[in-house]
């Protein structure tokens, strides 16, 4: 861990007026129109840019583009090249396996000083730089699915030609859907295992709590809001306090009480060890998938 620098940015976007746009009239092209692209569109058009500053293109699904245009007022392009021709910032939001085709399509259309933001898991900034065929600023991002509700935990990393101002643009853009950490690119596999996949771990915990609630006789309509508020409340306590989680846990755990009894069972089943192994395995799998993807790209 020595030598690594991680910077966090925790904006309060609720205080930002809709009229306060931060992109200085730059045009943003999203290549890809999936759920993460939509989450970014929703966030950007509230706090980063005007809807008409956003152009969206995908490979085939015209109906999806028209849906986004109706919902958010963004512009659509018939193809990725035409979107890139009009853009100062290009967001790569297609499937990672399609990056070679996408870069071959948009590279001839790139302006003199474009910024590429990549959401492509496993695709390194060096790969995108090589596919572009020139020295181009690339910032890679790993958000999570909570971007859909404006609560993503996103990490960003700059490539060789990404300067401080490029990271600042990326930071401001991704702050519209949550918090942002700037990390070395080598740490993005770990981020994937921790926060990229993190929402699914929480959902899995909620599944178990809902099953337990049913076993002890609580109706689902009673149990679910109690479970969700418990998780939200605990998270807010962690945010509001400078105490270590173990201290907060001990403050709730009375000797001989119910919480101690429950924690004892979690320890019996090696709960913490399971969580640690889970995150380590997800991180390793990210590395495996990234290596396989880069090998396939090299052969393309």
C-alpha positions as CSV (number, residue, x, y, z in Angstrom):
1,X,0.0,0.0,0.0
2,X,3.0,2.4,0.5
3,X,3.2,5.0,-2.3
4,X,-0.4,4.7,-3.3
5,X,-2.5,7.9,-3.3
6,X,-6.2,7.8,-3.2
7,X,-8.3,11.0,-3.2
8,X,-12.0,11.1,-2.4
9,X,-14.5,13.7,-3.5
10,X,-17.9,13.6,-1.7
11,X,-20.2,16.2,-3.3
12,X,-23.5,17.3,-2.0
13,X,-25.2,17.6,-5.4
14,X,-28.6,18.3,-3.7
15,X,-27.2,21.9,-3.1
16,X,-26.3,22.4,-6.7
17,X,-28.9,24.4,-8.7
18,X,-29.9,23.0,-12.0
19,X,-28.8,26.2,-13.7
20,X,-25.2,25.7,-12.5
21,X,-23.6,23.7,-15.3
22,X,-19.9,22.8,-15.0
23,X,-18.8,21.7,-18.5
24,X,-18.5,25.2,-20.1
25,X,-20.6,24.2,-23.1
26,X,-18.5,21.1,-24.1
27,X,-20.4,18.5,-26.0
28,X,-20.4,14.9,-24.6
29,X,-21.0,11.8,-26.7
30,X,-21.9,8.6,-25.1
31,X,-21.2,5.5,-27.3
32,X,-23.5,3.0,-25.8
33,X,-27.0,3.3,-24.4
34,X,-27.3,0.8,-21.6
35,X,-28.3,1.3,-18.0
36,X,-25.0,2.9,-16.9
37,X,-25.1,5.3,-19.8
38,X,-28.7,6.3,-18.8
39,X,-27.7,6.8,-15.2
40,X,-24.9,9.2,-16.4
41,X,-27.3,11.0,-18.7
42,X,-29.7,11.5,-15.8
43,X,-27.0,12.8,-13.5
44,X,-25.2,15.0,-16.1
45,X,-28.3,16.7,-17.3
46,X,-29.2,17.7,-13.8
47,X,-25.8,19.2,-12.7
48,X,-23.1,19.0,-15.4
49,X,-24.5,20.1,-18.7
50,X,-27.6,20.9,-20.8
51,X,-29.5,18.0,-22.3
52,X,-28.6,19.4,-25.8
53,X,-24.9,19.1,-24.9
54,X,-25.3,15.3,-24.8
55,X,-25.3,13.1,-27.9
56,X,-26.0,9.4,-27.7
57,X,-25.2,6.7,-30.2
58,X,-25.4,2.9,-30.2
59,X,-24.9,0.2,-32.7
60,X,-28.4,-0.9,-33.6
61,X,-31.2,-0.1,-31.1
62,X,-32.7,3.1,-32.5
63,X,-35.8,2.6,-30.3
64,X,-33.6,2.8,-27.2
65,X,-32.0,6.1,-28.5
66,X,-35.4,7.6,-29.1
67,X,-36.5,6.6,-25.6
68,X,-33.5,8.4,-24.1
69,X,-34.2,11.5,-26.2
70,X,-37.8,11.6,-25.1
71,X,-36.9,11.1,-21.4
72,X,-34.0,13.4,-21.0
73,X,-34.0,15.7,-24.1
74,X,-30.6,14.6,-25.3
75,X,-29.7,14.4,-28.9
76,X,-29.1,11.1,-30.8
77,X,-26.7,10.3,-33.6
78,X,-27.2,7.7,-36.3
79,X,-23.8,6.2,-35.5
80,X,-20.8,6.5,-33.3
81,X,-18.7,8.3,-35.8
82,X,-21.2,11.2,-36.2
83,X,-21.5,11.4,-32.4
84,X,-17.7,11.6,-32.0
85,X,-17.4,14.3,-34.7
86,X,-19.5,16.7,-32.6
87,X,-18.0,15.9,-29.2
88,X,-15.3,17.3,-26.9
89,X,-15.7,14.4,-24.4
90,X,-16.4,10.8,-25.5
91,X,-17.8,8.3,-23.0
92,X,-17.1,4.7,-24.0
93,X,-20.1,2.8,-22.6
94,X,-20.5,-0.1,-24.9
95,X,-19.6,-3.7,-24.1
96,X,-15.9,-4.1,-23.5
97,X,-15.6,-6.7,-26.2
98,X,-16.7,-4.1,-28.8
99,X,-14.0,-1.6,-28.0
100,X,-11.8,-2.4,-31.0
101,X,-14.7,-1.8,-33.5
102,X,-15.8,1.3,-31.6
103,X,-12.4,2.9,-31.6
104,X,-11.8,2.1,-35.3
105,X,-15.1,3.8,-36.0
106,X,-14.6,7.0,-33.9
107,X,-10.8,7.6,-34.1
108,X,-10.9,9.3,-37.5
109,X,-13.6,11.6,-36.3
110,X,-11.9,12.7,-33.1
111,X,-11.1,16.4,-32.7
112,X,-7.7,17.9,-31.9
113,X,-8.1,17.8,-28.1
114,X,-10.7,15.1,-27.2
115,X,-11.1,13.5,-23.8
116,X,-12.1,9.9,-23.6
117,X,-13.8,8.6,-20.5
118,X,-14.0,4.8,-20.5
119,X,-16.5,2.7,-18.5
120,X,-15.1,-0.5,-20.0
121,X,-14.2,-3.0,-17.3
122,X,-10.9,-4.7,-17.9
123,X,-9.8,-2.4,-20.8
124,X,-6.7,-0.5,-19.9
125,X,-6.1,3.2,-20.7
126,X,-3.0,2.0,-22.6
127,X,-5.2,-0.2,-24.8
128,X,-7.4,2.7,-25.7
129,X,-4.4,5.0,-26.3
130,X,-3.0,2.3,-28.7
131,X,-6.3,1.9,-30.5
132,X,-6.5,5.7,-30.9
133,X,-3.1,5.7,-32.5
134,X,-2.0,8.9,-30.9
135,X,-1.3,10.6,-27.6
136,X,-4.8,11.1,-26.3
137,X,-6.1,11.7,-22.7
138,X,-8.0,8.8,-21.4
139,X,-9.6,8.5,-18.0
140,X,-11.0,5.1,-16.9
141,X,-13.9,4.8,-14.5
142,X,-15.4,2.0,-12.4
143,X,-18.8,3.1,-11.1
144,X,-21.4,0.8,-9.7
145,X,-25.1,0.2,-10.4
146,X,-26.1,2.6,-7.6
147,X,-25.4,5.3,-10.1
148,X,-29.0,4.7,-11.2
149,X,-30.2,6.4,-7.9
150,X,-27.3,8.9,-7.8
151,X,-25.4,7.0,-5.1
152,X,-22.6,5.3,-7.0
153,X,-19.1,4.7,-5.5
154,X,-16.9,5.5,-8.5
155,X,-13.2,5.2,-8.9
156,X,-11.3,6.9,-11.7
157,X,-7.8,6.6,-13.0
158,X,-5.9,8.6,-15.6
159,X,-3.9,7.3,-18.5
160,X,-0.4,8.5,-19.5
161,X,-1.7,11.6,-21.3
162,X,-4.4,12.5,-18.8
163,X,-3.5,15.7,-17.0
164,X,-5.0,17.1,-13.8
165,X,-7.6,19.1,-15.7
166,X,-8.8,15.9,-17.4
167,X,-9.2,14.1,-14.1
168,X,-11.1,17.2,-12.8
169,X,-13.6,17.0,-15.7
170,X,-14.1,13.3,-15.1
171,X,-14.5,13.9,-11.3
172,X,-17.1,16.5,-11.8
173,X,-19.0,14.3,-14.3
174,X,-19.1,11.3,-12.1
175,X,-19.9,13.3,-9.0
176,X,-23.3,13.8,-10.6
177,X,-24.1,10.1,-9.8
178,X,-22.3,9.7,-6.4
179,X,-18.9,10.0,-4.8
180,X,-15.6,9.7,-6.7
181,X,-12.1,8.4,-5.7
182,X,-9.0,9.0,-7.8
183,X,-6.8,5.9,-7.7
184,X,-3.8,4.5,-9.6
185,X,-5.1,2.4,-12.5
186,X,-3.5,-0.8,-11.0
187,X,-6.1,-0.5,-8.1
188,X,-9.1,-0.7,-10.4
189,X,-9.3,-4.5,-10.1
190,X,-9.5,-4.1,-6.3
191,X,-12.1,-1.4,-6.7
192,X,-14.1,-3.8,-8.9
193,X,-14.0,-6.5,-6.3
194,X,-14.9,-4.1,-3.5
195,X,-17.4,-1.5,-4.6
196,X,-18.0,-2.4,-8.3
197,X,-19.6,-5.7,-7.2
198,X,-20.4,-4.3,-3.7
199,X,-24.1,-3.6,-4.3
200,X,-24.7,-7.3,-5.0
201,X,-23.1,-8.3,-1.7
202,X,-25.6,-6.0,0.1
203,X,-28.5,-7.5,-1.9
204,X,-27.3,-11.0,-0.9
205,X,-27.3,-9.9,2.8
206,X,-30.8,-8.5,2.4
207,X,-32.0,-11.8,0.8
208,X,-30.7,-13.6,3.9
209,X,-32.4,-11.2,6.3
210,X,-35.7,-11.5,4.4
211,X,-35.5,-15.3,4.7
212,X,-34.7,-15.0,8.4
213,X,-37.6,-12.6,8.9
214,X,-40.0,-15.1,7.3
215,X,-38.6,-17.9,9.5
216,X,-39.3,-15.9,12.6
217,X,-42.9,-15.0,11.5
218,X,-42.6,-11.5,10.1
219,X,-44.7,-10.6,7.0
220,X,-42.7,-9.4,4.0
221,X,-44.4,-6.0,4.0
222,X,-43.3,-5.5,7.6
223,X,-39.8,-6.9,7.3
224,X,-38.5,-5.3,4.1
225,X,-38.8,-1.6,5.2
226,X,-37.3,-2.5,8.6
227,X,-34.4,-4.3,6.9
228,X,-33.7,-1.5,4.4
229,X,-33.9,1.2,7.1
230,X,-31.6,-0.7,9.3
231,X,-29.0,-0.8,6.5
232,X,-29.5,2.8,5.6
233,X,-29.3,3.9,9.2
234,X,-26.1,1.9,9.9
235,X,-24.5,3.4,6.8
236,X,-25.5,6.9,7.9
237,X,-24.1,6.2,11.3
238,X,-20.8,5.2,9.8
239,X,-20.7,8.3,7.7
240,X,-21.5,10.6,10.6
241,X,-19.1,9.1,13.1
242,X,-15.3,9.0,13.1
243,X,-15.5,5.8,15.2
244,X,-14.2,2.5,13.7
245,X,-17.0,0.1,12.7
246,X,-15.9,-2.3,15.4
247,X,-16.4,0.4,18.1
248,X,-19.9,1.1,16.8
249,X,-20.7,-2.6,16.8
250,X,-19.5,-3.0,20.4
251,X,-21.6,-0.1,21.5
252,X,-24.7,-2.0,20.3
253,X,-23.6,-5.3,21.8
254,X,-24.5,-5.7,25.4
255,X,-22.9,-8.6,27.3
256,X,-25.3,-11.5,27.3
257,X,-27.8,-9.7,25.1
258,X,-29.5,-10.5,21.8
259,X,-26.9,-8.8,19.6
260,X,-24.0,-10.7,21.2
261,X,-25.9,-13.9,20.6
262,X,-26.4,-13.1,17.0
263,X,-22.8,-12.0,16.4
264,X,-21.6,-15.2,18.0
265,X,-23.4,-17.2,15.3
266,X,-21.8,-15.0,12.6
267,X,-18.4,-15.7,14.1
268,X,-19.2,-19.4,14.3
269,X,-19.9,-19.4,10.6
270,X,-16.8,-17.3,9.9
271,X,-18.8,-14.4,8.5
272,X,-15.9,-11.9,8.2
273,X,-13.6,-14.5,6.6
274,X,-16.3,-15.3,4.0
275,X,-16.7,-11.6,3.2
276,X,-12.9,-11.1,2.8
277,X,-12.6,-14.2,0.6
278,X,-15.6,-13.0,-1.5
279,X,-13.9,-9.6,-2.2
280,X,-10.5,-11.3,-2.9
281,X,-12.0,-13.7,-5.3
282,X,-14.0,-11.0,-7.1
283,X,-10.8,-9.0,-7.4
284,X,-8.9,-12.0,-8.8
285,X,-11.7,-12.7,-11.3
286,X,-11.5,-9.1,-12.5
287,X,-7.8,-9.6,-13.1
288,X,-8.5,-12.8,-15.0
289,X,-11.3,-11.3,-17.2
290,X,-9.1,-8.3,-17.9
291,X,-6.2,-10.4,-19.0
292,X,-8.4,-12.5,-21.2
293,X,-10.1,-9.5,-22.7
294,X,-6.7,-7.8,-23.5
295,X,-5.5,-11.0,-25.1
296,X,-8.6,-11.1,-27.3
297,X,-8.1,-7.4,-28.2
298,X,-4.5,-8.0,-29.1
299,X,-5.5,-10.7,-31.6
300,X,-8.3,-8.6,-33.2
